[in-house]
């Protein structure tokens, strides 16, 4: 029988995987030039959102929870087009998510409960994991919406799944 801590860790990693998969599936429909499109100055390109997600995951999980130096340069995540290819963005993002999941899975219970300061906020380790999971989900939704808008396609996130099935 799994403990609540083990369930929390595995459930969190599952939702990080889902977010990464939604981003990857969205990016599969995009051409290189689509990645850096901005419909107006108040919005970010999908490439910038991916850089932002990497920065957030790195600062919150890899640095704080993983006890590594905080090297995030947040303002750089929003530069118009720093020259990364779609392939490079996705590879770096996948590596960041994989490292974060490794840290979550190996995080001792006392570290999940310990309060620390991240980006000016006082958070427990569990709050950090929840924040990163929610933040990834939020921006993955933005990327999916923007992709659907540009390509006028269903991205097939739940293809083959009966979403009308009733609870048992």
Buried (B, 14 or more C-beta within 10 A) or exposed (E): EEEEBEEBBBEBBEBBEBBBEBBBBBBEBBEEEBBBBBEEEEEBBBBBBBBBBBBBBBBBBBBBBBEBEEEBEEEEBBEEEEEBEBEEBBEBBBEBBBBBBBBBEEBEBEBBEBEBEBBEEEBBBBBBBBBBBEBBBEBBEBBBEBBBEBBEEEBEEEEEEEEEEEEE
